[in-house]
Amino acid sequence: MRILDVVEITKPISSPIRNAYIDFSKMTASLVAVVTDVERNGRRVVGYGFNSNGRYGQGGLIRERFRDRILQADDNSLLNDAGDNLDPHKIWSAMMQNEKPGGHGERSVAVGTIDMAVWDAVAKIADKPLFRLLAEQNGVEADPRVFVYAAGGYYYPGKDLGALRNEMRGYLNRGYTVVKMKIGGADIDEDQRRIEAVLEEIGDQAQLAVDANGRFDLETGIAYAKMLRQYPLFWYEEIGDPLDYQLQAAMAEFYPGAMATGENLFSHQDARNLLRHGGMRPDRDWLQFDCALSYGLVEYLRTLDVIKQAGWSPKRCIPHGGHQMSLNIAAGLGLGGNESYPDLFQPYGGFPDSVKVENGHITMPELTGIGFEGKSDLISVMRALAQ
């Protein structure tokens, strides 16, 4: 049993949308295939992965650094102790040979992308859905029913309040009970009008979360907090720079509702620092670490250990990214749910074709691996890469 190749291609996921910090007109993503010599059900096992939106493709790092470390490793050194499957932890260690501590940055995205493909291959070799495999490995009971929310509400040329309301109504019609919109890309008065328009549209059918994408300094974050606290929001997300833990801690004095952050932290050490110094409250706040941006599931397991040691429940984790990898982690390891992009970043966002949102939840299909084969537009792109 061996890995024959690791293949990467950088694909565009461009869109004219923008949040408070960036536009997506030149956004790219890395698509990776881990090709093995194993066959299951008459087909060669190939694991697939990609990085989350908001970070660019990592083709250079993958092709020039991490791919070769896997392919040059002794084949047996990448297998589990039983010798009947690949071992993601050993493959992760091979990728991280000769890497200094810290300096997480873009390499965490490259490793996380390959790691996703490795876990997809491992679950396919085991002939099980990944969420079932994770539950077995960690001695917990899988729960295939996962909470999901609809992320949208981006700034868009010519998008008026009517278009924003229609977008949110569309999410409700598809079964979502929590929707999210961007703030901080306009002045506070305009954002307040946008928020009130959405709240009027959704009424008591759903809750609204708002996301500043790290845009605010302390003064602006406080001004928004004073405005936002009059509304029954699901959360106030990523208020300031993700590494400004002092700002995050200060916000608890001005915003009594739930806050959320963590999507731009890339290691278990970052997560530990957030919980030590960021003033996050385990009874109401949410952690949004995204395995595809932070060295993959191998590292995410360390992150879950960190949050448990800090007295947090995995139920307070709702990962960023809207991808099926985090859905499997949520179902297999008991997270609080997952982000969803019903319309954006296709074909990478969304669920397998048979999956529907009902009362804010989806039920995981019993597909082997991560389940990419169940999403027809995505698997066609993936298989073209492996071929």
Secondary structure as GFF3:
##gff-version 3
##sequence-region A 1 387
A	DSSP	beta_strand	3	12	.	.	.	ID=ss1
A	DSSP	beta_strand	28	40	.	.	.	ID=ss2
A	DSSP	beta_strand	43	50	.	.	.	ID=ss3
A	DSSP	alpha_helix	59	61	.	.	.	ID=ss4
A	DSSP	pi_helix	62	66	.	.	.	ID=ss5
A	DSSP	alpha_helix	67	72	.	.	.	ID=ss6
A	DSSP	three_ten_helix	75	78	.	.	.	ID=ss7
A	DSSP	alpha_helix	88	95	.	.	.	ID=ss8
A	DSSP	alpha_helix	107	125	.	.	.	ID=ss9
A	DSSP	alpha_helix	130	137	.	.	.	ID=ss10
A	DSSP	beta_strand	145	151	.	.	.	ID=ss11
A	DSSP	alpha_helix	161	173	.	.	.	ID=ss12
A	DSSP	beta_strand	178	182	.	.	.	ID=ss13
A	DSSP	alpha_helix	188	202	.	.	.	ID=ss14
A	DSSP	beta_strand	207	211	.	.	.	ID=ss15
A	DSSP	alpha_helix	218	228	.	.	.	ID=ss16
A	DSSP	beta_strand	235	237	.	.	.	ID=ss17
A	DSSP	alpha_helix	245	251	.	.	.	ID=ss18
A	DSSP	beta_strand	259	261	.	.	.	ID=ss19
A	DSSP	alpha_helix	268	277	.	.	.	ID=ss20
A	DSSP	beta_strand	286	287	.	.	.	ID=ss21
A	DSSP	three_ten_helix	291	293	.	.	.	ID=ss22
A	DSSP	alpha_helix	296	309	.	.	.	ID=ss23
A	DSSP	three_ten_helix	314	316	.	.	.	ID=ss24
A	DSSP	alpha_helix	324	333	.	.	.	ID=ss25
A	DSSP	beta_strand	338	340	.	.	.	ID=ss26
A	DSSP	beta_strand	361	363	.	.	.	ID=ss27
A	DSSP	three_ten_helix	372	374	.	.	.	ID=ss28
A	DSSP	alpha_helix	376	386	.	.	.	ID=ss29
###
